Every structure is written in C-alpha cells, then in structure tokens.
Amino acid sequence: MLNDTIAAISTAPGEAAISVLRVTGPQALSLAARVIKAKFPISELSARTAHRSCVVDAEGRLLDEGLVLIFRAPASYTGEDVIEFQGHGGLLVTQKVLEALLTAGARAAEPGEFTQRAFLNGKMDLTQAEAVMDLIHAQSTLALRAANEQLGGAIGREANALREELLPVLAHIEAYIDFPEEDISPDTGAALIAKMDAVLDRARRLIATSEQGRILRHGARTVICGEPNVGKSSLLNLLLGFERAIVSPTAGTTRDTIEEIIQVHGIPLRLVDTAGLRESRDDIERVGIQRTQRELERADLILEVIDASLPAANAIRVVLSPELQSRRLLLLNKADLGIATGWESGIPMSCMSSSGVEALRDAIRDIVMRAGPLLADHPVAINTRHKSCFERLLHHVETGRAALLASAAPEYVALDLREALQALGEVVGVVDVEQILDVIFSSFCIGK
C-alpha cells in the first residue's frame, strides 16, 4: 500500500471558509499536476510556499480556485511528497476536487493512513502517532497538555530509557551464558539487581499514570445523585453554565440520565444527572432509578446532593459499596436556607446563589487526581495499550530478578529480559506490531 498515492479531505465535513485536501505518495507531484494548475508546473514550485492555483476536472473545466503548497520528501508529515490544496469550504466543491484527484489516479486514503505512513517512514514512533488522535480528541487543558507531551516523544523517551537500562543487564547475563565457567560474582549480581530494581521502580511509576491517562482521554464519569428535589438538576445546570436539565418542584421530573462534558481545573468530567432515588410506583420512574444504580457502579466520582435545610435524620442517603464510598463527595445544598442539625460533614453550597461552587471544584480536583498532580513526576499519562506493555515488562523483570537471586541458570534470566525488551519495543513500535497498527489507526479520522 505504500506504493499507492493517496488523497483525502483533511477538514471536517460541512460548510466552512476553506477546505483542505491532501495528496501523498510516490506519484503525488505528477498526479497533482494533472489536476492543480498554477503559474508554473507543480514540479517547479518552491516548497513550503503558498501558490495561487486552480483545480480542473478531466475535461479541463474549472472546479475551484485556491492555494497549493508542496512539501517535498523527506521533509513532510508523511516522509513522502505531500501536496496540500486549500480551497473554498463548500460540501460539493470539496467533493468535486477530491473526485478529480481520484480520477487522476489517486486512491482514497484509509482512516489514519497519513499518520500511519509517517510512522512507517520513521517520522514518529507509535506513541507519537497515538498522540495525534489524543490531541484531536482532547477536551480539557490537561488532556491537551498530556497529548502534546506524548506527541513530543515523552513516552517514547521513557521506553527508550528503560531499554537502555535493561540492555547492559542482558549483555552481562548473556556473557555468562557464553562463558559458563565464569560464575556471577556476588558484587556483579548485586549490581545487576540494583539496575533491575531501578527499571522496576520507573515502570511502576509509569503504570501509575494510566488511571489519570484514562480520565484525561475519556473524562471522569461523574454521577449526580440523591433524593428528588434536592437540587441535582440545578447543580448540573450550575456547573454547565446553562440550563440543560428541567428544574421543577415536582418530584420525579428527571426520569432518564442526562450526560454532558465540562472541565474542572483542566480535568474533563462527564457529568451524569440521574433520576431521584426513592420508592416509586411509576414504571417509567422506576426504570430511571434502576439506571441511576447502574451509573453509580460505573462512576469515577459521585456527587451526592442532599437538602441540608432539612434534618439529617429525615434524609434518604445513597447506599454505596466501600469502594465507591471513597469516590463520593457529599454536597450540602440549600445552605443559604440554613444547615439543619445532623449535617456535620460535606461541602456547604447553594445552587440558587452559586455559593460553594469553588470549594466543590477544588474538592473534585483533589478526589479525581488523588494519585498525585498530573505530570509532576512523569510528563506522560499512558493509555491502556502502553499499560499492558509496561505490565508485561514489570512481570518479566520481576521474574528474571527472582531467578537471579535464586542463582538459577542464566538462560532463564536472559529469556525473561528478552521478553521484557520485546514489551518495550511494542510501546514505540520497533517490533512487528501489524495487528496493533490496524487497531490504532482504524480509529483515526480520514485525512489524518
């Protein structure tokens, strides 16, 4: 497929001021010359400079006018010749320009194929390729920061640093395999163990960022729950900054879950407003309450709202498992009316007057990021695939370390260290990872 010349629309569907189409591959220049006409032939245009041009179809009829830019290999995004045409952003005209490029001999690009070629041509490692999609999907400032760190090669550098620490250990072990008459001295064995311990410590700290990485990429699932009429929908509207949920004094108004995304201190939250928890004879409301229970089981954070103006003894509290208890924040709503007896802990606030919102935001940040400030120790937040690779690394280094301490045959230690290096190679894509590539790039946008 690398022998094909591919083309795609790189801007989002819909009407806009401009649209961008890209062509890359071994025949990009000659193919584009049949469609894009500028003052001089495409092959003679200076690179990285915008040139006024027009696009014609196979019969020579004008389709669009705009700018063309040439990025010559290897100094391009894909490492191949890349042609970029910027034209008018109409749906029909953009599609017609793409059709002209396909008629001239280009193949329609698959999702993520431009970035996949950049990886295959050595322009970026696999973690950087994944970061491209993280950057596009970032919904908060921290997610954007983490994606940019990864795009800059932070995870790749961590993996390579671990590789550099492991390689001398494996070299020492294999030297003893080649010269079996030499035993591993106690001092040498202690030095090798110390290096393996350093690798284990670094790997564990990387794995610890995976939960924060998940939250940054997908958002912390934050469930708002409580009795009817305690202010759950009012809280959702307050945090969103606009009226998303219907607020009514009638109990049972919210019967289904409502989901919206916000960010708090740079952390993306998936806010889920739920039906009020109570005994109900209404079939539809009971279904909503069942959905509330399911949402609680999936929650990263639970905002339990209570009416603090009423005595605590009369309140119906949400029953949570011990694991979920640590994810709960108790919000003492309607504090402007006075806090009744029995409410000794919680965050006093009022959705009516907006008081207590900043305290709530700070508490959300603290509970979601309780593993530690993101990027303080590690400028990365690994994803699920990285975590799996680093966990395999951890397992094999721990097994090899145990074998070395037990004075097992060095062949067993070397086997585990080779498996550990294999896992590291999969992080950045320096081993055969064809199936991994298919999964990663299939989630990309077409044209990227």
C-alpha positions in Angstrom: 0.0 0.0 0.0 3.0 2.3 0.5 3.4 2.3 -3.3 0.0 3.9 -3.7 -0.6 7.6 -3.9 -3.5 8.6 -1.7 -5.8 11.6 -1.4 -8.3 12.7 1.2 -10.2 15.7 2.5 -8.5 16.7 5.7 -11.1 19.2 7.0 -14.3 18.3 8.8 -17.5 17.7 6.8 -19.7 20.7 6.4 -19.6 24.3 5.1 -16.6 26.4 6.2 -14.4 29.3 5.0 -11.8 26.9 3.5 -11.3 23.2 2.9 -8.0 21.3 2.8 -7.2 18.3 0.6 -4.0 16.4 0.9 -2.2 14.0 -1.5 0.8 11.9 -0.6 2.8 9.1 -2.2 5.4 8.4 -4.8 3.3 9.9 -7.6 2.0 12.8 -5.7 3.6 15.5 -7.8 2.9 14.1 -11.2 -0.7 13.2 -10.2 -1.4 16.6 -8.8 0.0 18.3 -11.9 -2.9 16.8 -13.9 -5.5 18.5 -11.6 -3.9 21.5 -10.0 -2.8 24.3 -12.3 -0.5 27.1 -11.0 1.6 29.8 -12.7 4.4 27.3 -13.1 4.3 23.5 -13.2 3.8 21.8 -9.9 7.3 20.2 -10.0 8.9 23.7 -10.3 7.0 25.4 -7.4 9.1 26.2 -4.4 8.4 24.0 -1.3 6.6 25.3 1.8 5.2 28.3 0.0 1.6 29.1 -0.8 1.0 29.4 -4.6 -2.2 30.6 -6.1 -3.7 27.8 -8.2 -6.9 26.4 -9.6 -8.3 22.8 -9.9 -9.7 21.4 -13.1 -11.5 18.2 -13.8 -10.6 15.6 -16.5 -12.2 17.7 -19.2 -10.3 20.9 -18.1 -13.3 22.6 -16.6 -12.6 24.8 -13.6 -13.7 23.3 -10.3 -12.2 25.7 -7.7 -9.5 28.3 -7.0 -7.3 28.5 -4.0 -3.7 27.9 -2.8 -1.4 24.9 -3.3 1.6 24.0 -1.0 4.3 21.5 -1.8 6.1 19.5 1.0 8.9 17.5 -0.6 10.2 14.3 0.8 11.5 13.6 3.3 10.7 17.0 4.9 7.0 16.4 5.2 4.4 15.0 7.6 4.4 11.5 5.9 8.0 11.5 4.8 6.8 11.4 1.2 6.0 14.2 -1.2 2.8 15.9 0.1 0.6 18.2 -1.9 -1.9 20.3 0.0 -4.7 22.3 -1.7 -6.7 24.9 0.2 -9.9 25.8 -1.5 -13.4 27.0 -0.8 -15.1 25.1 2.0 -18.4 24.1 0.4 -19.5 20.5 0.5 -20.0 20.0 -3.2 -16.9 21.8 -4.4 -14.7 20.0 -2.0 -16.1 16.6 -3.0 -15.6 17.5 -6.7 -11.9 18.4 -6.1 -11.4 15.0 -4.4 -13.1 13.2 -7.3 -10.8 15.0 -9.7 -7.7 13.7 -7.7 -9.1 10.2 -7.6 -9.9 10.2 -11.3 -6.3 11.3 -11.9 -5.1 8.1 -10.3 -5.0 8.6 -6.5 -6.6 6.2 -4.1 -8.9 7.3 -1.3 -7.0 7.3 1.9 -8.0 4.9 4.7 -8.6 6.3 8.2 -5.3 7.4 9.8 -3.3 6.4 6.7 -1.3 9.7 6.5 -0.2 9.3 10.1 0.5 5.6 9.6 2.8 6.4 6.7 4.5 9.0 8.9 5.2 6.2 11.5 6.3 3.6 8.8 8.6 6.2 7.3 10.2 6.9 10.6 8.8 10.4 11.1 7.4 9.5 14.5 7.2 6.5 16.9 4.0 4.6 17.7 3.3 6.6 20.9 3.6 9.9 18.9 1.2 8.6 16.3 -1.4 7.7 19.0 -0.8 11.2 20.5 -2.1 12.8 17.2 -5.6 11.3 17.9 -5.4 12.2 21.6 -4.6 15.8 20.5 -7.6 15.9 18.2 -9.9 14.5 20.8 -8.6 16.5 23.8 -11.5 18.1 25.7 -9.6 19.8 28.5 -6.4 21.8 29.0 -4.7 18.9 30.9 -5.6 16.4 28.2 -4.2 18.8 25.6 -1.0 19.2 27.6 -0.6 15.4 28.1 -1.2 14.8 24.3 1.4 17.4 23.4 3.9 15.9 25.8 3.3 12.5 24.2 3.4 14.0 20.7 6.8 15.4 21.7 8.0 11.9 22.3 7.8 11.8 26.2 6.6 8.2 26.4 9.0 7.1 23.7 11.9 8.6 25.6 10.7 6.8 28.8 10.5 3.5 27.0 14.0 4.0 25.4 15.5 5.0 28.7 14.1 1.7 30.2 15.6 -0.1 27.3 19.0 1.5 27.8 18.9 0.4 31.4 17.9 -3.2 30.6 20.3 -3.8 27.7 23.5 -3.8 29.8 21.9 -6.2 32.3 21.0 -8.6 29.5 24.5 -8.2 28.0 26.1 -9.2 31.3 23.8 -12.2 31.6 24.5 -13.4 28.1 28.2 -13.0 28.6 27.9 -15.6 31.5 26.0 -17.9 29.1 28.8 -17.7 26.6 31.4 -18.4 29.3 29.8 -20.9 31.6 33.0 -21.5 33.5 32.6 -18.0 35.0 30.1 -17.6 37.8 28.3 -14.4 38.5 30.2 -12.9 41.5 28.1 -11.5 44.4 29.2 -8.0 43.7 28.2 -8.3 40.0 24.9 -9.9 40.9 24.1 -7.1 43.4 24.9 -4.5 40.7 22.6 -6.3 38.2 19.8 -6.5 40.8 20.2 -2.8 41.5 19.7 -2.0 37.8 16.7 -4.2 37.6 15.2 -2.5 40.7 15.7 0.9 39.0 13.8 -0.4 35.9 11.0 -1.8 38.1 10.6 1.5 40.0 10.5 3.5 36.8 8.0 1.1 35.2 5.7 1.2 38.3 5.6 5.0 38.3 4.7 4.9 34.6 1.9 2.4 35.2 0.6 4.6 38.0 -0.2 7.3 35.4 -2.6 5.0 33.5 -5.6 5.9 35.6 -5.0 9.6 35.1 -4.4 8.9 31.4 -7.8 7.2 31.1 -9.5 10.2 32.9 -7.8 12.7 30.7 -8.7 10.9 27.5 -12.3 9.9 28.3 -13.3 12.1 31.2 -14.1 11.2 34.8 -17.6 9.8 34.9 -19.3 12.0 37.5 -22.7 10.9 38.7 -25.0 13.4 40.4 -27.4 11.5 42.7 -29.7 12.0 45.6 -33.4 12.2 46.5 -35.9 14.0 44.3 -36.0 17.8 44.7 -32.6 18.2 46.4 -31.1 20.2 43.5 -29.4 17.6 41.3 -30.6 19.2 38.0 -29.9 22.7 39.4 -26.3 21.5 40.2 -25.9 20.2 36.6 -27.1 23.5 35.1 -24.8 25.5 37.5 -21.7 23.5 36.6 -22.5 23.7 32.9 -23.3 27.4 32.9 -26.6 27.0 31.0 -30.0 25.3 31.5 -29.6 21.7 30.3 -31.9 19.9 32.6 -35.5 20.8 33.5 -35.8 22.1 37.1 -39.2 21.7 38.7 -40.5 21.3 42.2 -42.4 18.3 41.0 -40.7 15.1 42.3 -39.6 12.7 39.6 -39.1 15.3 36.8 -35.8 13.7 35.8 -36.6 10.2 34.7 -33.6 9.4 32.5 -29.9 10.1 32.7 -28.6 13.3 31.2 -24.9 13.5 30.2 -22.8 16.5 29.4 -19.0 17.2 29.4 -17.3 20.0 31.3 -13.8 20.6 32.6 -12.8 21.5 36.2 -9.3 22.7 36.8 -8.3 21.2 33.4 -9.9 17.8 34.2 -12.6 16.6 31.8 -15.8 15.4 33.6 -18.6 13.5 32.1 -21.5 14.8 34.2 -24.4 12.4 34.5 -27.7 13.8 36.1 -29.8 10.9 37.3 -33.4 10.2 38.5 -34.1 10.9 42.2 -33.7 7.8 44.4 -37.0 6.9 46.1 -39.7 4.3 46.2 -41.9 4.8 43.2 -45.0 3.2 41.7 -44.4 4.8 38.3 -43.0 2.3 35.9 -41.0 4.8 33.9 -39.6 6.5 37.0 -38.6 3.0 38.4 -36.6 2.4 35.2 -34.9 5.7 35.6 -33.9 4.8 39.2 -32.5 1.4 38.0 -30.4 3.3 35.5 -29.2 5.6 38.4 -28.0 2.5 40.2 -26.1 1.2 37.1 -24.5 4.7 36.7 -23.3 4.6 40.3 -21.5 1.3 39.8 -19.6 2.8 36.8 -18.8 6.2 38.4 -15.3 7.6 38.9 -16.8 10.3 41.1 -20.2 10.5 42.9 -21.7 13.9 43.8 -24.4 13.1 46.4 -26.7 16.1 46.7 -28.8 16.5 49.9 -31.2 19.2 51.1 -29.2 20.5 54.1 -32.1 22.7 55.2 -33.9 19.5 56.3 -32.8 17.4 59.3 -30.3 14.7 58.5 -32.5 12.1 60.3 -35.2 12.5 57.6 -32.8 12.1 54.6 -32.6 9.0 52.4 -28.9 8.5 51.8 -27.4 6.7 48.8 -26.1 3.3 49.8 -22.7 2.6 48.3 -20.1 -0.2 48.5 -16.9 0.5 50.4 -15.0 1.0 47.1 -17.5 3.6 45.9 -17.5 5.4 49.3 -14.0 6.8 48.6 -15.3 8.3 45.4 -18.2 10.2 47.0 -18.5 14.0 47.7 -21.4 15.0 49.9 -22.9 18.3 48.8 -25.0 20.2 51.4 -27.2 22.1 49.1 -29.6 24.9 50.0 -27.2 26.0 52.7 -28.5 29.6 52.1 -31.6 28.5 54.0 -29.5 27.3 56.9 -28.0 23.9 57.6 -30.2 21.7 59.8 -29.0 19.5 62.6 -27.1 16.3 61.8 -25.1 17.6 58.9 -21.5 17.7 60.2 -19.5 16.9 57.1 -19.9 17.8 53.5 -19.5 20.9 51.2 -22.0 23.6 52.0 -23.3 25.2 48.9 -26.3 26.8 47.2 -27.3 26.2 43.6 -29.6 29.1 43.9 -27.0 31.7 44.9 -24.0 29.8 43.4 -22.1 29.8 46.7 -19.7 27.0 47.4 -19.0 26.2 43.7 -15.3 26.9 44.0 -15.0 24.7 47.1 -16.7 22.0 45.1 -14.4 22.4 42.1 -11.3 22.1 44.4 -12.7 19.0 46.0 -13.4 17.4 42.6 -9.9 18.1 41.5 -8.5 16.6 44.7 -10.5 13.4 44.7 -10.1 12.7 40.9 -6.4 13.4 40.9 -5.7 11.9 44.3 -2.9 9.7 42.8 -0.9 13.0 42.6 -0.6 16.1 40.4 -0.5 15.0 36.8 2.8 15.4 35.1 4.6 16.3 38.4 6.8 13.2 38.4 6.2 12.0 34.9 5.5 14.2 31.8 3.3 11.4 30.4 -0.1 9.7 31.0 0.0 6.3 29.4 -3.0 4.7 27.7 -4.4 1.1 28.1 -2.1 -0.3 25.4 1.0 1.2 27.0 -0.1 -0.1 30.4 -0.4 -3.6 29.1 3.2 -3.4 27.6 4.7 -1.9 30.8 2.9 -4.5 33.0 4.5 -7.3 30.8 7.8 -5.6 31.2 7.2 -5.5 35.0 6.3 -9.2 35.1 9.3 -10.4 33.2 11.9 -8.2 35.0 10.4 -9.3 38.4 10.6 -13.0 37.2 14.2 -12.5 36.0 15.2 -10.8 39.2 13.8 -13.6 41.3 15.7 -16.2 39.1 18.9 -14.2 39.5 18.5 -14.1 43.3 17.8 -17.8 43.4 21.1 -18.4 41.4 19.1 -20.0 38.6 20.7 -20.8 35.2 21.4 -17.5 33.5 19.5 -18.8 30.4 16.2 -18.3 32.4 17.2 -14.8 33.4 18.1 -13.9 29.8 14.8 -15.3 28.5 12.8 -13.0 30.8 14.9 -10.0 30.0 14.4 -10.6 26.3 10.6 -10.8 26.8 10.8 -7.5 28.8 12.7 -5.8 25.9 10.1 -7.2 23.5 7.3 -5.5 25.5 9.2 -2.2 25.5 9.6 -2.5 21.7 5.9 -2.8 21.3 5.4 0.5 23.1 7.1 2.5 20.4 6.5 0.1 17.6 10.1 -1.2 16.9 8.9 -4.8 16.6 6.4 -6.5 14.4 3.1 -5.0 15.5 0.9 -5.2 12.4 -2.2 -6.1 14.4 -1.6 -3.3 16.8 -1.3 -0.9 13.9 -4.6 -2.0 12.5 -6.4 -1.3 15.8 -4.7 2.0 16.4 -5.1 3.7 13.0 -8.6 2.4 12.4 -9.9 4.9 15.0 -8.3 7.9 13.1 -10.1 10.5 11.0 -9.9 10.0 7.3 -7.3 12.6 6.0 -5.2 12.3 9.1 
